[in-house]
Amino acid sequence: MQSQTAAKTAENAVLTKATVRAADLLDITARMLASVIGVSEATVSRMRRNEFVLERGTKPFELAVLFVRLFRSLDAIVGGDAVVARAWLKNANTAFDAAPLEKILTITGLVDVIAYLDSRRALV
């Protein structure tokens, strides 16, 4: 039983760290990340200082999983070039009639951007 608890704790910590790292690499502010995953800006600051971890079974955890998935898809498409990834997120995209960064502030938009990236990734 203890090993299951330890595994869940490690999983929570790994996802929290991956979320913060993806946001940093994509140059996404604490305020923006907070909006994407549904937590306060103060909580994001605590995540960055390793004082808070996302908990499995919560909405922020699930949204963070989607956010990391978005990052991984975009990273695969741009070949790890963070500058290109940031530019793609911040520039207007005719497929969304907005910048993808604006779209991911809603759950529907986040899912739409992931679906778009997945479809582009299939072509690579």
Beta strands, then each sheet from edge to edge (+ up, - down):
end
